């Protein structure tokens, strides 16, 4: 059964001064398991300087568009 997960990623980037900085972003992913979340994030984000720091099941029943 597919459920909604919140995936938090940490992205590495370089600021205007050339210093390495990090920021966190959250994604809501509709997936079968945390492994499926990782696969979907990898497909969506591609190869990049990011690290998945957390995947949590969230209590979202449905998304109404």
PDBQT receptor file of N, H, CA, C and O in Angstrom, charges set to zero:
ATOM      1  N   UNK A   1       0.819  -1.173   0.000  1.00  0.00    +0.000 N 
ATOM      2  CA  UNK A   1       0.000   0.000   0.000  1.00  0.00    +0.000 C 
ATOM      3  C   UNK A   1       0.876   1.255   0.000  1.00  0.00    +0.000 C 
ATOM      4  O   UNK A   1       1.779   1.398   0.825  1.00  0.00    +0.000 OA
ATOM      5  N   UNK A   2       0.596   2.147  -0.928  1.00  0.00    +0.000 N 
ATOM      6  H   UNK A   2      -0.137   2.031  -1.598  1.00  0.00    +0.000 HD
ATOM      7  CA  UNK A   2       1.369   3.378  -0.995  1.00  0.00    +0.000 C 
ATOM      8  C   UNK A   2       0.908   4.359   0.067  1.00  0.00    +0.000 C 
ATOM      9  O   UNK A   2      -0.278   4.459   0.379  1.00  0.00    +0.000 OA
ATOM     10  N   UNK A   3       1.874   5.079   0.612  1.00  0.00    +0.000 N 
ATOM     11  H   UNK A   3       2.838   4.998   0.358  1.00  0.00    +0.000 HD
ATOM     12  CA  UNK A   3       1.621   6.063   1.650  1.00  0.00    +0.000 C 
ATOM     13  C   UNK A   3       2.469   7.295   1.365  1.00  0.00    +0.000 C 
ATOM     14  O   UNK A   3       3.338   7.282   0.493  1.00  0.00    +0.000 OA
ATOM     15  N   UNK A   4       2.201   8.355   2.112  1.00  0.00    +0.000 N 
ATOM     16  H   UNK A   4       1.494   8.366   2.820  1.00  0.00    +0.000 HD
ATOM     17  CA  UNK A   4       2.979   9.582   1.961  1.00  0.00    +0.000 C 
ATOM     18  C   UNK A   4       4.125   9.594   2.965  1.00  0.00    +0.000 C 
ATOM     19  O   UNK A   4       3.945   9.285   4.143  1.00  0.00    +0.000 OA
ATOM     20  N   UNK A   5       5.293   9.953   2.480  1.00  0.00    +0.000 N 
ATOM     21  H   UNK A   5       5.440  10.204   1.523  1.00  0.00    +0.000 HD
ATOM     22  CA  UNK A   5       6.496  10.078   3.295  1.00  0.00    +0.000 C 
ATOM     23  C   UNK A   5       7.051  11.485   3.145  1.00  0.00    +0.000 C 
ATOM     24  O   UNK A   5       6.951  12.092   2.079  1.00  0.00    +0.000 OA
ATOM     25  N   UNK A   6       7.633  11.995   4.215  1.00  0.00    +0.000 N 
ATOM     26  H   UNK A   6       7.714  11.502   5.081  1.00  0.00    +0.000 HD
ATOM     27  CA  UNK A   6       8.372  13.251   4.137  1.00  0.00    +0.000 C 
ATOM     28  C   UNK A   6       9.847  12.899   4.099  1.00  0.00    +0.000 C 
ATOM     29  O   UNK A   6      10.373  12.265   5.015  1.00  0.00    +0.000 OA
ATOM     30  N   UNK A   7      10.502  13.312   3.041  1.00  0.00    +0.000 N 
ATOM     31  H   UNK A   7      10.075  13.827   2.297  1.00  0.00    +0.000 HD
ATOM     32  CA  UNK A   7      11.928  13.070   2.900  1.00  0.00    +0.000 C 
ATOM     33  C   UNK A   7      12.659  14.398   3.071  1.00  0.00    +0.000 C 
ATOM     34  O   UNK A   7      12.331  15.386   2.414  1.00  0.00    +0.000 OA
ATOM     35  N   UNK A   8      13.633  14.412   3.944  1.00  0.00    +0.000 N 
ATOM     36  H   UNK A   8      13.899  13.610   4.479  1.00  0.00    +0.000 HD
ATOM     37  CA  UNK A   8      14.448  15.604   4.166  1.00  0.00    +0.000 C 
ATOM     38  C   UNK A   8      15.817  15.359   3.555  1.00  0.00    +0.000 C 
ATOM     39  O   UNK A   8      16.469  14.351   3.828  1.00  0.00    +0.000 OA
ATOM     40  N   UNK A   9      16.237  16.302   2.723  1.00  0.00    +0.000 N 
ATOM     41  H   UNK A   9      15.708  17.120   2.501  1.00  0.00    +0.000 HD
ATOM     42  CA  UNK A   9      17.556  16.173   2.106  1.00  0.00    +0.000 C 
ATOM     43  C   UNK A   9      18.410  17.369   2.494  1.00  0.00    +0.000 C 
ATOM     44  O   UNK A   9      17.902  18.456   2.766  1.00  0.00    +0.000 OA
ATOM     45  N   UNK A  10      19.715  17.145   2.514  1.00  0.00    +0.000 N 
ATOM     46  H   UNK A  10      20.128  16.262   2.294  1.00  0.00    +0.000 HD
ATOM     47  CA  UNK A  10      20.681  18.209   2.772  1.00  0.00    +0.000 C 
ATOM     48  C   UNK A  10      21.448  18.428   1.475  1.00  0.00    +0.000 C 
ATOM     49  O   UNK A  10      22.039  17.504   0.916  1.00  0.00    +0.000 OA
ATOM     50  N   UNK A  11      21.421  19.674   1.013  1.00  0.00    +0.000 N 
ATOM     51  H   UNK A  11      20.941  20.424   1.467  1.00  0.00    +0.000 HD
ATOM     52  CA  UNK A  11      22.068  20.028  -0.252  1.00  0.00    +0.000 C 
ATOM     53  C   UNK A  11      23.309  20.860   0.034  1.00  0.00    +0.000 C 
ATOM     54  O   UNK A  11      23.287  21.780   0.853  1.00  0.00    +0.000 OA
ATOM     55  N   UNK A  12      24.387  20.519  -0.654  1.00  0.00    +0.000 N 
ATOM     56  H   UNK A  12      24.405  19.772  -1.319  1.00  0.00    +0.000 HD
ATOM     57  CA  UNK A  12      25.630  21.269  -0.531  1.00  0.00    +0.000 C 
ATOM     58  C   UNK A  12      25.712  22.234  -1.707  1.00  0.00    +0.000 C 
ATOM     59  O   UNK A  12      25.483  21.850  -2.854  1.00  0.00    +0.000 OA
ATOM     60  N   UNK A  13      26.043  23.503  -1.412  1.00  0.00    +0.000 N 
ATOM     61  H   UNK A  13      26.230  23.816  -0.480  1.00  0.00    +0.000 HD
ATOM     62  CA  UNK A  13      26.202  24.479  -2.477  1.00  0.00    +0.000 C 
ATOM     63  C   UNK A  13      27.304  25.455  -2.090  1.00  0.00    +0.000 C 
ATOM     64  O   UNK A  13      27.743  25.502  -0.941  1.00  0.00    +0.000 OA
ATOM     65  N   UNK A  14      27.733  26.223  -3.067  1.00  0.00    +0.000 N 
ATOM     66  H   UNK A  14      27.376  26.184  -4.000  1.00  0.00    +0.000 HD
ATOM     67  CA  UNK A  14      28.793  27.190  -2.848  1.00  0.00    +0.000 C 
ATOM     68  C   UNK A  14      28.185  28.587  -2.866  1.00  0.00    +0.000 C 
ATOM     69  O   UNK A  14      27.443  28.932  -3.785  1.00  0.00    +0.000 OA
ATOM     70  N   UNK A  15      28.499  29.394  -1.849  1.00  0.00    +0.000 N 
ATOM     71  H   UNK A  15      29.102  29.114  -1.102  1.00  0.00    +0.000 HD
ATOM     72  CA  UNK A  15      27.967  30.756  -1.817  1.00  0.00    +0.000 C 
ATOM     73  C   UNK A  15      28.804  31.677  -2.707  1.00  0.00    +0.000 C 
ATOM     74  O   UNK A  15      29.741  31.225  -3.365  1.00  0.00    +0.000 OA
ATOM     75  N   UNK A  16      28.466  32.959  -2.725  1.00  0.00    +0.000 N 
ATOM     76  H   UNK A  16      27.704  33.326  -2.190  1.00  0.00    +0.000 HD
ATOM     77  CA  UNK A  16      29.151  33.924  -3.599  1.00  0.00    +0.000 C 
ATOM     78  C   UNK A  16      30.622  34.090  -3.263  1.00  0.00    +0.000 C 
ATOM     79  O   UNK A  16      31.427  34.450  -4.121  1.00  0.00    +0.000 OA
ATOM     80  N   UNK A  17      30.968  33.825  -2.014  1.00  0.00    +0.000 N 
ATOM     81  H   UNK A  17      30.314  33.532  -1.316  1.00  0.00    +0.000 HD
ATOM     82  CA  UNK A  17      32.363  33.953  -1.578  1.00  0.00    +0.000 C 
ATOM     83  C   UNK A  17      33.165  32.678  -1.809  1.00  0.00    +0.000 C 
ATOM     84  O   UNK A  17      34.372  32.655  -1.569  1.00  0.00    +0.000 OA
ATOM     85  N   UNK A  18      32.512  31.626  -2.269  1.00  0.00    +0.000 N 
ATOM     86  H   UNK A  18      31.531  31.645  -2.465  1.00  0.00    +0.000 HD
ATOM     87  CA  UNK A  18      33.197  30.374  -2.515  1.00  0.00    +0.000 C 
ATOM     88  C   UNK A  18      33.186  29.413  -1.340  1.00  0.00    +0.000 C 
ATOM     89  O   UNK A  18      33.827  28.363  -1.396  1.00  0.00    +0.000 OA
ATOM     90  N   UNK A  19      32.469  29.752  -0.279  1.00  0.00    +0.000 N 
ATOM     91  H   UNK A  19      31.948  30.604  -0.234  1.00  0.00    +0.000 HD
ATOM     92  CA  UNK A  19      32.371  28.878   0.886  1.00  0.00    +0.000 C 
ATOM     93  C   UNK A  19      31.299  27.820   0.659  1.00  0.00    +0.000 C 
ATOM     94  O   UNK A  19      30.266  28.091   0.048  1.00  0.00    +0.000 OA
ATOM     95  N   UNK A  20      31.554  26.613   1.157  1.00  0.00    +0.000 N 
ATOM     96  H   UNK A  20      32.394  26.392   1.653  1.00  0.00    +0.000 HD
ATOM     97  CA  UNK A  20      30.556  25.555   1.060  1.00  0.00    +0.000 C 
ATOM     98  C   UNK A  20      29.497  25.752   2.130  1.00  0.00    +0.000 C 
ATOM     99  O   UNK A  20      29.817  25.945   3.303  1.00  0.00    +0.000 OA
ATOM    100  N   UNK A  21      28.254  25.705   1.728  1.00  0.00    +0.000 N 
ATOM    101  H   UNK A  21      27.994  25.549   0.775  1.00  0.00    +0.000 HD
ATOM    102  CA  UNK A  21      27.117  25.868   2.629  1.00  0.00    +0.000 C 
ATOM    103  C   UNK A  21      26.181  24.687   2.441  1.00  0.00    +0.000 C 
ATOM    104  O   UNK A  21      26.262  23.962   1.449  1.00  0.00    +0.000 OA
ATOM    105  N   UNK A  22      25.294  24.506   3.404  1.00  0.00    +0.000 N 
ATOM    106  H   UNK A  22      25.228  25.095   4.209  1.00  0.00    +0.000 HD
ATOM    107  CA  UNK A  22      24.307  23.439   3.353  1.00  0.00    +0.000 C 
ATOM    108  C   UNK A  22      22.927  24.017   3.628  1.00  0.00    +0.000 C 
ATOM    109  O   UNK A  22      22.785  24.960   4.407  1.00  0.00    +0.000 OA
ATOM    110  N   UNK A  23      21.919  23.453   2.988  1.00  0.00    +0.000 N 
ATOM    111  H   UNK A  23      22.035  22.688   2.355  1.00  0.00    +0.000 HD
ATOM    112  CA  UNK A  23      20.544  23.800   3.310  1.00  0.00    +0.000 C 
ATOM    113  C   UNK A  23      19.717  22.523   3.253  1.00  0.00    +0.000 C 
ATOM    114  O   UNK A  23      20.054  21.575   2.545  1.00  0.00    +0.000 OA
ATOM    115  N   UNK A  24      18.628  22.520   4.013  1.00  0.00    +0.000 N 
ATOM    116  H   UNK A  24      18.354  23.291   4.588  1.00  0.00    +0.000 HD
ATOM    117  CA  UNK A  24      17.743  21.358   4.049  1.00  0.00    +0.000 C 
ATOM    118  C   UNK A  24      16.467  21.672   3.286  1.00  0.00    +0.000 C 
ATOM    119  O   UNK A  24      15.951  22.788   3.344  1.00  0.00    +0.000 OA
ATOM    120  N   UNK A  25      15.969  20.677   2.574  1.00  0.00    +0.000 N 
ATOM    121  H   UNK A  25      16.388  19.771   2.528  1.00  0.00    +0.000 HD
ATOM    122  CA  UNK A  25      14.706  20.789   1.850  1.00  0.00    +0.000 C 
ATOM    123  C   UNK A  25      13.864  19.564   2.166  1.00  0.00    +0.000 C 
ATOM    124  O   UNK A  25      14.393  18.474   2.383  1.00  0.00    +0.000 OA
ATOM    125  N   UNK A  26      12.555  19.751   2.190  1.00  0.00    +0.000 N 
ATOM    126  H   UNK A  26      12.125  20.636   2.014  1.00  0.00    +0.000 HD
ATOM    127  CA  UNK A  26      11.621  18.659   2.458  1.00  0.00    +0.000 C 
ATOM    128  C   UNK A  26      10.803  18.351   1.214  1.00  0.00    +0.000 C 
ATOM    129  O   UNK A  26      10.389  19.252   0.485  1.00  0.00    +0.000 OA
ATOM    130  N   UNK A  27      10.579  17.075   0.988  1.00  0.00    +0.000 N 
ATOM    131  H   UNK A  27      10.915  16.343   1.581  1.00  0.00    +0.000 HD
ATOM    132  CA  UNK A  27       9.752  16.604  -0.115  1.00  0.00    +0.000 C 
ATOM    133  C   UNK A  27       8.715  15.641   0.429  1.00  0.00    +0.000 C 
ATOM    134  O   UNK A  27       9.008  14.837   1.313  1.00  0.00    +0.000 OA
ATOM    135  N   UNK A  28       7.503  15.723  -0.098  1.00  0.00    +0.000 N 
ATOM    136  H   UNK A  28       7.265  16.377  -0.816  1.00  0.00    +0.000 HD
ATOM    137  CA  UNK A  28       6.465  14.742   0.206  1.00  0.00    +0.000 C 
ATOM    138  C   UNK A  28       6.450  13.772  -0.972  1.00  0.00    +0.000 C 
ATOM    139  O   UNK A  28       6.305  14.178  -2.125  1.00  0.00    +0.000 OA
ATOM    140  N   UNK A  29       6.600  12.489  -0.667  1.00  0.00    +0.000 N 
ATOM    141  H   UNK A  29       6.718  12.159   0.270  1.00  0.00    +0.000 HD
ATOM    142  CA  UNK A  29       6.706  11.462  -1.714  1.00  0.00    +0.000 C 
ATOM    143  C   UNK A  29       5.653  10.381  -1.452  1.00  0.00    +0.000 C 
ATOM    144  O   UNK A  29       5.525   9.886  -0.333  1.00  0.00    +0.000 OA
ATOM    145  N   UNK A  30       4.912  10.028  -2.484  1.00  0.00    +0.000 N 
ATOM    146  H   UNK A  30       5.015  10.430  -3.393  1.00  0.00    +0.000 HD
ATOM    147  CA  UNK A  30       3.919   8.959  -2.419  1.00  0.00    +0.000 C 
ATOM    148  C   UNK A  30       4.622   7.691  -2.858  1.00  0.00    +0.000 C 
ATOM    149  O   UNK A  30       4.952   7.545  -4.035  1.00  0.00    +0.000 OA
ATOM    150  N   UNK A  31       4.858   6.764  -1.927  1.00  0.00    +0.000 N 
ATOM    151  H   UNK A  31       4.590   6.883  -0.971  1.00  0.00    +0.000 HD
ATOM    152  CA  UNK A  31       5.698   5.600  -2.227  1.00  0.00    +0.000 C 
ATOM    153  C   UNK A  31       5.257   4.385  -1.406  1.00  0.00    +0.000 C 
ATOM    154  O   UNK A  31       4.459   4.492  -0.475  1.00  0.00    +0.000 OA
ATOM    155  N   UNK A  32       5.802   3.236  -1.785  1.00  0.00    +0.000 N 
ATOM    156  H   UNK A  32       6.450   3.150  -2.541  1.00  0.00    +0.000 HD
ATOM    157  CA  UNK A  32       5.501   1.978  -1.107  1.00  0.00    +0.000 C 
ATOM    158  C   UNK A  32       6.330   1.777   0.167  1.00  0.00    +0.000 C 
ATOM    159  O   UNK A  32       5.862   1.171   1.131  1.00  0.00    +0.000 OA
ATOM    160  N   UNK A  33       7.570   2.292   0.159  1.00  0.00    +0.000 N 
ATOM    161  H   UNK A  33       7.950   2.784  -0.624  1.00  0.00    +0.000 HD
ATOM    162  CA  UNK A  33       8.486   2.065   1.279  1.00  0.00    +0.000 C 
ATOM    163  C   UNK A  33       9.561   3.154   1.265  1.00  0.00    +0.000 C 
ATOM    164  O   UNK A  33       9.673   3.902   0.294  1.00  0.00    +0.000 OA
ATOM    165  N   UNK A  34      10.349   3.245   2.334  1.00  0.00    +0.000 N 
ATOM    166  H   UNK A  34      10.259   2.638   3.123  1.00  0.00    +0.000 HD
ATOM    167  CA  UNK A  34      11.459   4.198   2.316  1.00  0.00    +0.000 C 
ATOM    168  C   UNK A  34      12.455   3.949   1.174  1.00  0.00    +0.000 C 
ATOM    169  O   UNK A  34      13.034   4.893   0.636  1.00  0.00    +0.000 OA
ATOM    170  N   UNK A  35      12.647   2.697   0.815  1.00  0.00    +0.000 N 
ATOM    171  H   UNK A  35      12.177   1.931   1.253  1.00  0.00    +0.000 HD
ATOM    172  CA  UNK A  35      13.526   2.386  -0.314  1.00  0.00    +0.000 C 
ATOM    173  C   UNK A  35      12.958   2.945  -1.604  1.00  0.00    +0.000 C 
ATOM    174  O   UNK A  35      13.703   3.453  -2.443  1.00  0.00    +0.000 OA
ATOM    175  N   UNK A  36      11.654   2.859  -1.772  1.00  0.00    +0.000 N 
ATOM    176  H   UNK A  36      11.049   2.447  -1.091  1.00  0.00    +0.000 HD
ATOM    177  CA  UNK A  36      10.978   3.427  -2.935  1.00  0.00    +0.000 C 
ATOM    178  C   UNK A  36      11.100   4.949  -2.929  1.00  0.00    +0.000 C 
ATOM    179  O   UNK A  36      11.249   5.560  -3.987  1.00  0.00    +0.000 OA
ATOM    180  N   UNK A  37      11.040   5.561  -1.755  1.00  0.00    +0.000 N 
ATOM    181  H   UNK A  37      10.919   5.064  -0.896  1.00  0.00    +0.000 HD
ATOM    182  CA  UNK A  37      11.229   7.011  -1.635  1.00  0.00    +0.000 C 
ATOM    183  C   UNK A  37      12.610   7.395  -2.150  1.00  0.00    +0.000 C 
ATOM    184  O   UNK A  37      12.742   8.348  -2.918  1.00  0.00    +0.000 OA
ATOM    185  N   UNK A  38      13.633   6.666  -1.737  1.00  0.00    +0.000 N 
ATOM    186  H   UNK A  38      13.526   5.892  -1.113  1.00  0.00    +0.000 HD
ATOM    187  CA  UNK A  38      15.003   6.938  -2.197  1.00  0.00    +0.000 C 
ATOM    188  C   UNK A  38      15.101   6.847  -3.710  1.00  0.00    +0.000 C 
ATOM    189  O   UNK A  38      15.722   7.700  -4.345  1.00  0.00    +0.000 OA
ATOM    190  N   UNK A  39      14.496   5.825  -4.291  1.00  0.00    +0.000 N 
ATOM    191  H   UNK A  39      13.992   5.133  -3.775  1.00  0.00    +0.000 HD
ATOM    192  CA  UNK A  39      14.546   5.648  -5.741  1.00  0.00    +0.000 C 
ATOM    193  C   UNK A  39      13.845   6.796  -6.460  1.00  0.00    +0.000 C 
ATOM    194  O   UNK A  39      14.346   7.299  -7.465  1.00  0.00    +0.000 OA
ATOM    195  N   UNK A  40      12.687   7.210  -5.948  1.00  0.00    +0.000 N 
ATOM    196  H   UNK A  40      12.279   6.801  -5.132  1.00  0.00    +0.000 HD
ATOM    197  CA  UNK A  40      11.942   8.301  -6.578  1.00  0.00    +0.000 C 
ATOM    198  C   UNK A  40      12.680   9.629  -6.444  1.00  0.00    +0.000 C 
ATOM    199  O   UNK A  40      12.674  10.437  -7.373  1.00  0.00    +0.000 OA
ATOM    200  N   UNK A  41      13.314   9.860  -5.297  1.00  0.00    +0.000 N 
ATOM    201  H   UNK A  41      13.319   9.203  -4.543  1.00  0.00    +0.000 HD
ATOM    202  CA  UNK A  41      14.097  11.085  -5.130  1.00  0.00    +0.000 C 
ATOM    203  C   UNK A  41      15.292  11.107  -6.068  1.00  0.00    +0.000 C 
ATOM    204  O   UNK A  41      15.603  12.137  -6.666  1.00  0.00    +0.000 OA
ATOM    205  N   UNK A  42      15.950   9.985  -6.191  1.00  0.00    +0.000 N 
ATOM    206  H   UNK A  42      15.698   9.149  -5.705  1.00  0.00    +0.000 HD
ATOM    207  CA  UNK A  42      17.099   9.892  -7.084  1.00  0.00    +0.000 C 
ATOM    208  C   UNK A  42      16.694  10.184  -8.524  1.00  0.00    +0.000 C 
ATOM    209  O   UNK A  42      17.410  10.874  -9.249  1.00  0.00    +0.000 OA
ATOM    210  N   UNK A  43      15.554   9.662  -8.932  1.00  0.00    +0.000 N 
ATOM    211  H   UNK A  43      14.972   9.101  -8.343  1.00  0.00    +0.000 HD
ATOM    212  CA  UNK A  43      15.058   9.912 -10.284  1.00  0.00    +0.000 C 
ATOM    213  C   UNK A  43      14.684  11.377 -10.453  1.00  0.00    +0.000 C 
ATOM    214  O   UNK A  43      14.970  11.968 -11.494  1.00  0.00    +0.000 OA
ATOM    215  N   UNK A  44      14.051  11.972  -9.450  1.00  0.00    +0.000 N 
ATOM    216  H   UNK A  44      13.819  11.492  -8.604  1.00  0.00    +0.000 HD
ATOM    217  CA  UNK A  44      13.592  13.361  -9.524  1.00  0.00    +0.000 C 
ATOM    218  C   UNK A  44      14.752  14.355  -9.463  1.00  0.00    +0.000 C 
ATOM    219  O   UNK A  44      14.776  15.326 -10.218  1.00  0.00    +0.000 OA
ATOM    220  N   UNK A  45      15.716  14.115  -8.564  1.00  0.00    +0.000 N 
ATOM    221  H   UNK A  45      15.696  13.326  -7.950  1.00  0.00    +0.000 HD
ATOM    222  CA  UNK A  45      16.803  15.061  -8.345  1.00  0.00    +0.000 C 
ATOM    223  C   UNK A  45      18.025  14.788  -9.211  1.00  0.00    +0.000 C 
ATOM    224  O   UNK A  45      18.851  15.677  -9.421  1.00  0.00    +0.000 OA
ATOM    225  N   UNK A  46      18.142  13.571  -9.712  1.00  0.00    +0.000 N 
ATOM    226  H   UNK A  46      17.472  12.849  -9.542  1.00  0.00    +0.000 HD
ATOM    227  CA  UNK A  46      19.305  13.222 -10.522  1.00  0.00    +0.000 C 
ATOM    228  C   UNK A  46      20.559  13.135  -9.669  1.00  0.00    +0.000 C 
ATOM    229  O   UNK A  46      20.496  13.034  -8.443  1.00  0.00    +0.000 OA
ATOM    230  N   UNK A  47      21.684  13.177 -10.338  1.00  0.00    +0.000 N 
ATOM    231  H   UNK A  47      21.734  13.259 -11.334  1.00  0.00    +0.000 HD
ATOM    232  CA  UNK A  47      22.960  13.156  -9.625  1.00  0.00    +0.000 C 
ATOM    233  C   UNK A  47      23.263  14.561  -9.147  1.00  0.00    +0.000 C 
ATOM    234  O   UNK A  47      23.207  15.513  -9.926  1.00  0.00    +0.000 OA
ATOM    235  N   UNK A  48      23.577  14.692  -7.900  1.00  0.00    +0.000 N 
ATOM    236  H   UNK A  48      23.622  13.919  -7.267  1.00  0.00    +0.000 HD
ATOM    237  CA  UNK A  48      23.846  16.016  -7.354  1.00  0.00    +0.000 C 
ATOM    238  C   UNK A  48      24.494  15.925  -6.004  1.00  0.00    +0.000 C 
ATOM    239  O   UNK A  48      24.774  14.838  -5.498  1.00  0.00    +0.000 OA
ATOM    240  N   UNK A  49      24.728  17.070  -5.432  1.00  0.00    +0.000 N 
ATOM    241  H   UNK A  49      24.500  17.953  -5.843  1.00  0.00    +0.000 HD
ATOM    242  CA  UNK A  49      25.355  17.141  -4.115  1.00  0.00    +0.000 C 
ATOM    243  C   UNK A  49      24.279  17.203  -3.044  1.00  0.00    +0.000 C 
ATOM    244  O   UNK A  49      24.056  18.251  -2.437  1.00  0.00    +0.000 OA
ATOM    245  N   UNK A  50      23.621  16.093  -2.815  1.00  0.00    +0.000 N 
ATOM    246  H   UNK A  50      23.802  15.241  -3.308  1.00  0.00    +0.000 HD
ATOM    247  CA  UNK A  50      22.605  16.033  -1.772  1.00  0.00    +0.000 C 
ATOM    248  C   UNK A  50      22.742  14.728  -1.008  1.00  0.00    +0.000 C 
ATOM    249  O   UNK A  50      23.305  13.746  -1.493  1.00  0.00    +0.000 OA
ATOM    250  N   UNK A  51      22.208  14.755   0.201  1.00  0.00    +0.000 N 
ATOM    251  H   UNK A  51      21.751  15.552   0.595  1.00  0.00    +0.000 HD
ATOM    252  CA  UNK A  51      22.219  13.577   1.069  1.00  0.00    +0.000 C 
ATOM    253  C   UNK A  51      20.836  13.470   1.709  1.00  0.00    +0.000 C 
ATOM    254  O   UNK A  51      20.302  14.460   2.208  1.00  0.00    +0.000 OA
ATOM    255  N   UNK A  52      20.270  12.290   1.693  1.00  0.00    +0.000 N 
ATOM    256  H   UNK A  52      20.704  11.486   1.287  1.00  0.00    +0.000 HD
ATOM    257  CA  UNK A  52      18.991  12.072   2.361  1.00  0.00    +0.000 C 
ATOM    258  C   UNK A  52      19.274  11.920   3.851  1.00  0.00    +0.000 C 
ATOM    259  O   UNK A  52      19.986  11.006   4.266  1.00  0.00    +0.000 OA
ATOM    260  N   UNK A  53      18.708  12.826   4.654  1.00  0.00    +0.000 N 
ATOM    261  H   UNK A  53      18.129  13.569   4.317  1.00  0.00    +0.000 HD
ATOM    262  CA  UNK A  53      18.981  12.795   6.088  1.00  0.00    +0.000 C 
ATOM    263  C   UNK A  53      17.808  12.268   6.909  1.00  0.00    +0.000 C 
ATOM    264  O   UNK A  53      17.944  12.033   8.109  1.00  0.00    +0.000 OA
ATOM    265  N   UNK A  54      16.657  12.083   6.263  1.00  0.00    +0.000 N 
ATOM    266  H   UNK A  54      16.547  12.274   5.287  1.00  0.00    +0.000 HD
ATOM    267  CA  UNK A  54      15.525  11.540   6.995  1.00  0.00    +0.000 C 
ATOM    268  C   UNK A  54      14.361  11.198   6.092  1.00  0.00    +0.000 C 
ATOM    269  O   UNK A  54      14.067  11.911   5.132  1.00  0.00    +0.000 OA
ATOM    270  N   UNK A  55      13.700  10.094   6.412  1.00  0.00    +0.000 N 
ATOM    271  H   UNK A  55      13.939   9.515   7.191  1.00  0.00    +0.000 HD
ATOM    272  CA  UNK A  55      12.473   9.694   5.732  1.00  0.00    +0.000 C 
ATOM    273  C   UNK A  55      11.488   9.291   6.817  1.00  0.00    +0.000 C 
ATOM    274  O   UNK A  55      11.734   8.363   7.588  1.00  0.00    +0.000 OA
ATOM    275  N   UNK A  56      10.357  10.013   6.865  1.00  0.00    +0.000 N 
ATOM    276  H   UNK A  56      10.158  10.767   6.239  1.00  0.00    +0.000 HD
ATOM    277  CA  UNK A  56       9.353   9.762   7.901  1.00  0.00    +0.000 C 
ATOM    278  C   UNK A  56       7.988   9.578   7.271  1.00  0.00    +0.000 C 
ATOM    279  O   UNK A  56       7.629  10.266   6.315  1.00  0.00    +0.000 OA
ATOM    280  N   UNK A  57       7.240   8.649   7.814  1.00  0.00    +0.000 N 
ATOM    281  H   UNK A  57       7.531   8.090   8.590  1.00  0.00    +0.000 HD
ATOM    282  CA  UNK A  57       5.870   8.432   7.397  1.00  0.00    +0.000 C 
ATOM    283  C   UNK A  57       5.033   9.573   7.947  1.00  0.00    +0.000 C 
ATOM    284  O   UNK A  57       5.146   9.917   9.124  1.00  0.00    +0.000 OA
ATOM    285  N   UNK A  58       4.186  10.169   7.099  1.00  0.00    +0.000 N 
ATOM    286  H   UNK A  58       4.094   9.890   6.143  1.00  0.00    +0.000 HD
ATOM    287  CA  UNK A  58       3.336  11.273   7.551  1.00  0.00    +0.000 C 
ATOM    288  C   UNK A  58       1.872  10.843   7.460  1.00  0.00    +0.000 C 
ATOM    289  O   UNK A  58       1.517   9.949   6.691  1.00  0.00    +0.000 OA
ATOM    290  N   UNK A  59       1.044  11.491   8.252  1.00  0.00    +0.000 N 
ATOM    291  H   UNK A  59       1.333  12.216   8.877  1.00  0.00    +0.000 HD
ATOM    292  CA  UNK A  59      -0.363  11.102   8.340  1.00  0.00    +0.000 C 
ATOM    293  C   UNK A  59      -1.262  11.785   7.335  1.00  0.00    +0.000 C 
ATOM    294  O   UNK A  59      -2.405  12.107   7.660  1.00  0.00    +0.000 OA
ATOM    295  N   UNK A  60      -0.791  12.016   6.139  1.00  0.00    +0.000 N 
ATOM    296  H   UNK A  60       0.138  11.755   5.876  1.00  0.00    +0.000 HD
ATOM    297  CA  UNK A  60      -1.599  12.635   5.103  1.00  0.00    +0.000 C 
ATOM    298  C   UNK A  60      -2.474  11.558   4.488  1.00  0.00    +0.000 C 
ATOM    299  O   UNK A  60      -1.977  10.515   4.064  1.00  0.00    +0.000 OA
ATOM    300  N   UNK A  61      -3.762  11.808   4.440  1.00  0.00    +0.000 N 
ATOM    301  H   UNK A  61      -4.165  12.656   4.784  1.00  0.00    +0.000 HD
ATOM    302  CA  UNK A  61      -4.699  10.851   3.885  1.00  0.00    +0.000 C 
ATOM    303  C   UNK A  61      -4.775  10.989   2.374  1.00  0.00    +0.000 C 
ATOM    304  O   UNK A  61      -4.744   9.995   1.649  1.00  0.00    +0.000 OA
ATOM    305  N   UNK A  62      -4.876  12.236   1.899  1.00  0.00    +0.000 N 
ATOM    306  H   UNK A  62      -4.902  13.044   2.489  1.00  0.00    +0.000 HD
ATOM    307  CA  UNK A  62      -5.003  12.477   0.474  1.00  0.00    +0.000 C 
ATOM    308  C   UNK A  62      -4.592  13.905   0.165  1.00  0.00    +0.000 C 
ATOM    309  O   UNK A  62      -4.620  14.772   1.038  1.00  0.00    +0.000 OA
ATOM    310  N   UNK A  63      -4.213  14.141  -1.068  1.00  0.00    +0.000 N 
ATOM    311  H   UNK A  63      -4.189  13.437  -1.777  1.00  0.00    +0.000 HD
ATOM    312  CA  UNK A  63      -3.880  15.484  -1.541  1.00  0.00    +0.000 C 
ATOM    313  C   UNK A  63      -4.963  15.875  -2.538  1.00  0.00    +0.000 C 
ATOM    314  O   UNK A  63      -5.207  15.168  -3.515  1.00  0.00    +0.000 OA
ATOM    315  N   UNK A  64      -5.604  16.997  -2.282  1.00  0.00    +0.000 N 
ATOM    316  H   UNK A  64      -5.405  17.572  -1.488  1.00  0.00    +0.000 HD
ATOM    317  CA  UNK A  64      -6.665  17.477  -3.159  1.00  0.00    +0.000 C 
ATOM    318  C   UNK A  64      -6.110  18.623  -3.977  1.00  0.00    +0.000 C 
ATOM    319  O   UNK A  64      -5.636  19.616  -3.427  1.00  0.00    +0.000 OA
ATOM    320  N   UNK A  65      -6.167  18.486  -5.287  1.00  0.00    +0.000 N 
ATOM    321  H   UNK A  65      -6.552  17.678  -5.734  1.00  0.00    +0.000 HD
ATOM    322  CA  UNK A  65      -5.610  19.511  -6.181  1.00  0.00    +0.000 C 
ATOM    323  C   UNK A  65      -6.717  20.366  -6.742  1.00  0.00    +0.000 C 
ATOM    324  O   UNK A  65      -6.454  21.286  -7.516  1.00  0.00    +0.000 OA
TER     325      UNK A  65
